[in-house]
Amino acid sequence: MEEYFFQCPYCWEEISMLFDTSIRNQQYIEDCEVCCNPIEINPLFQNGELINLEINSIEQ
């Protein structure tokens, strides 16, 4: 598990999340810790290294 930081696409606050770096493709929907809006989080790992991180707002 490793902690990564990114900005919320709604309120632009920096938030963090723990990812299991042994899983190549992941997808999560989590609420922002600050504004509580849902965020789609898609990290991509290769050999335990983060190679891409997509952070998207969810249309409501």
TAKA-V580844 format. One record per residue. N is the residue number from 1. SS is DSSP state (2 for helix, 1 for strand, 0 for the rest). NEAR is the number of other C-alpha atoms within 8 Angstrom. D_LAST is the distance of its C-alpha to the last C-alpha in whole Angstrom. Layout:
{{N:SS:NEAR:D_LAST} {N:SS:NEAR:D_LAST}}
This chain:
{{1:0:6:31} {2:1:7:30} {3:1:8:28} {4:1:8:26} {5:1:8:24} {6:1:8:21} {7:1:8:19} {8:0:12:16} {9:0:9:14} {10:0:7:12} {11:0:7:16} {12:0:7:18} {13:0:7:20} {14:1:8:22} {15:1:10:21} {16:1:8:23} {17:1:7:23} {18:1:8:26} {19:1:8:26} {20:0:7:28} {21:0:11:30} {22:0:7:32} {23:0:7:29} {24:0:9:28} {25:1:8:25} {26:0:8:22} {27:0:8:18} {28:1:7:17} {29:1:8:13} {30:1:8:14} {31:1:9:13} {32:0:11:15} {33:0:6:18} {34:0:6:18} {35:0:8:15} {36:0:7:13} {37:0:7:10} {38:1:10:9} {39:1:14:11} {40:1:13:12} {41:1:12:16} {42:1:11:19} {43:1:12:22} {44:1:11:25} {45:1:14:29} {46:1:8:32} {47:0:5:35} {48:0:8:34} {49:1:7:32} {50:1:10:29} {51:1:8:29} {52:1:7:25} {53:1:9:22} {54:1:8:19} {55:1:11:16} {56:1:8:13} {57:1:9:9} {58:0:7:6} {59:0:3:4} {60:0:2:0}}
